[in-house]
Amino acid sequence: MVLLPEGFSLPPLPYLGGLLIAVAAVGYGLSRRRPPVTARHILAFAPWMVVGSSLHVLHVIGGLPPAVEPFGGTAAVYLTVSAVAGGSWLLAASTRPRRQVPAVIAGTGLLALLPVVGGAVAVGAQQGTLAVFWPAVGVVLSVAVTVLAWVGLRRLRPAAASTTGSVGLLALFAHSLDAVSTAVGVDVLGFGERTPASRLIIEFADRLPTAEALGSGWLFVVVKLVLVGGVVVLFADYIEDEPTEGYLLLGFIAAVGLGPGVHNLLLFAVTGG
């Protein structure tokens, strides 16, 4: 079974080569310096997670200049954001006191995010397709689902919730946003799901007797929440034993949900979904 989403492609070779060199250089610099990783650092990267998904939306709607358009493609955008965000981390760790590094990471991420989101919104407004109602509903529902899931996790596994803390909460919110936005897109706005594994769950739910009343996206929301809740519980011991690796990996898991979730809602908003 193919697990890559439809539309996955590599950028032209010169762009790909440059991106790989940039990522390797930043990775080497970080491995040499080994800056500390705490929950604050992972939260600071949340804006950068959103930059990648928003940049890809600009790519999809044709809002990027031709010279930089390949950087926003399905595969290239991950390398692009990794290189720039990692570079900002390396620069901050090299020039700033430790306590200031998370603020610098978050600040540079926000500075990068504003023009990207603003550009996507401007394109939607110019084309007359800007529509924010259902994306706003998706955000509200995601917050509500996250609160319920976090309260449940704290009651069932209080130690895991305490240990993972804000990063565990971020992971729950990220995947709630991804799941709820997918459900809204499929059941309300008529979008299709590009990721094969997710599409199988949605298609299965569509064949259930509940489909007429509840739609087909609800099962995907439930499956996502169960999986990410289980991951948060499993990572509690890992973070206690190896906090650097544990936070990094749990942060990566959060990014895997937050990026697609924001991508969905921003795309819905600027294309009139």
N, C-alpha and C positions, 0 to 999 in steps of 0.2 A: 504493500500500500504506500502511495506517495504521501509524504507528510509535509512537503513544502507547499505554501499557498500558490494559487494560480497567479501568474504574472511575475513570478520570481525570475530575475535575470541579473546577469553581471554587467557592469558598466564597460565602456570601451577600454581596451587594454591600457592605454596611457593613463587613464583615470584610475583604473584598478591598481596598476603598478605604483602610482603615487600614493594612493591611499594605504596600500599595504606597507610601503616604506614608512609612512607617517605613523601608522599604528605600531609598527615594530620599534620605531625610534622612541615613541612615548612609552611603550611597554618596557623597553630596556631602561629608560631613565627612571621609571617608577620602581622597577625591580632593584636597581642600584641604590636608590634612595630609601626605599621601603618606608614610606610615610605611614603613620598610624591610621587605623581604620576604626571608627566608632559609629554608633548609631547616628550621631550628628552628621558625619560625613555622608552616610548613605542617604539621609533625608535631604542633604544639600544637593545631591545629584538628581532629585526629582524633577526640577525644571529642565535639566538636560534630557531626561527621558521623554519629556513632552516636546522638546525641540525636534528630536528625530521624527516623531510621528507627524508633527505639524509641517516639517519640511517635506515629508513625503506627500502630504495632502497638496501642498503647493505644486509638487511635481505632477501629481495626478490631474490637477485642474489647469495645468499649463501656465502656472504663474511664475516660473523661474526663467531667468535669462538663459539663452541657449548655451552660453559658456559654462554655466554652473549647473545646468539641468541634470547632467549625469550623476551629480553628487546626491540627488534626492531620490534616486531609483530604489527599488525594493531591497536590493542587497547593499548597494553603495551607501545608503543613508546610515546604516549601522556602523560602517567603518568611518564615515565622515564624522559622526557625532562622537564616536569613541576616541578618535584622534584629537578633536578639539576639546572635548570635556576632559580627557586625560591630560592633555597639554595644560589646561587651566589648573588642574590639580597639581601637576608637577611644578608649574611656575609658582603657585601659591605656597606649596610646601618648601620651595627653595628660597623664598623671599619674605615670607610672613611668619610671625610667631604661630605656634601650633594652634592656639585657641582661636585664631582668626581665620584659619584655613577653610573650615566649613562655610563661613559667611562669604568668603571670596568665591568659592565654588558656586554657591547658590546665587550670588549676585551676578556673576558672569553668565550663568545659565539664564537668569531672568532677562538680562540685557540681550542675549541671543534670541530668546523666545519672543519678545514683544514684536520685533519687526516681522518675524516669520508668521505669527498668528495674525498680526495686522495686515500683512500682505494677502493672506488667504481670505480674510474677511473683506478686504478691499476688492478682490477679484469677484467674490460672491455678490457684493453690492453692485459692482459695475455690470455684472451679467444679469442682475435682477433675480438671482436665485437664493439670496440670503434668507434663511428661515431658521429661527432659533428655538421655537417652541418645543419641539420634541427632543432636541438635544438637551435643553434645560430640564425637561422632565426626566431624561435619562440620568442626568447628574443628581437630581434630587432623590430618585429611586436608588441610585447607587450608594449614596450616603446613608439612606435609611437601611438598606440591606447590610451595609458594612457595620453599622451600629448594632443591629440585631445579631450579626455573626460574631462580632467582638464580645458582646455581652455573653452570648452562649459559650464562646471559647473561654472566657474568664471564669465562668461557673463550672465548666466541665474540666478544664485544664488550667487552673489559675497559675501554676508554676510556669507553664509554657508561655502564657500571655505576659507574665511578669518579666521573664528572661528575654524574650524577643522584643518586648516593649513597642516603641514607636515604629520600628522596622517591620515587626509582625503586623501591626495595624496598617502600615503602608501597603504591605503585600495583600492583605485582605481587601483593602479599598481598591487597589489596582485591578485585581481580578474580578471584583464585583463590578467595576466600571466596564471592563471588557465584556463580561457576561451580559450585563443589563443592556449595554449599548448594542450588542449583537441581537438580543431579543427584540429590542425596539426596532432595529433595522429590519429584521426578518418579519416580525408579526405586524408592525404598524406601517413601515415605510416601503416594504416590498423589496428590500435589498437581499442579495444572496450572500451566503457565507463562503469565502474562498478557501479556508483551511479545511482539508479533507476530513481530519479527525473530528473537528467541530461540526462539520456538515453532517457526518454520520449520526451524531447525537440528535441534531435538530430534525433530521429526516425520520429517525426512530420515533421521536416525540410526536411528529406529525401524523404518524400512523396509530397513535393511541386514541382511545375514546375521549380523552380530555382535550383533544386538539381543537375541537369546535369552540369550546368554552374558554380554554386557557392559551390557545395558540401552540406554537412548537418551540418557542425559545425558553420556556420556563425550566425545562429539564436541563438545558445547558447551564443555566444560572445555578441550579442545585448542584450539579456535578462539579462545576467550577469551585463553588464555596466549600464543598466537602474536600476536594483535592487540596485547595490552598490551606484550608484549616488543618488538614493532616500534615502538610509540609511544615507549617509553622510549629506544630507540636514536635515534629521530628527534629527540627533545627534548634530547639531549645537546648538540648544537651550539647549539640555541636558548637553553639555559640559560647556556652560555658567553658568548654574544653579548648576551643580554638576560635576566639572571638573575631580575629581578623578575617580568617577564611569564612567563618560562619556568617558574619555580617555581609561580606562581599557576595556570597552566593545567594543569600536571602534577598539582598538588594537586586541582584540580577533577576531573580524570580519575580520580584515586584515590577521591574522594568518590562519583563515579558508580558505582563498584564496591563500596565499603565500605558505603554506606548500604543498598542492596538486599541485600547479603550478610547483614548483621546483622539486617535486617528479616526475612529468611527464617528464620534460625535462632531468633530470639526468638519469632516467630509459631509455629514448629513446637513450641517448648518450652512455650508457655503454652496451646496448643490441643490438646496431646496428639498431635501429628503423628507 
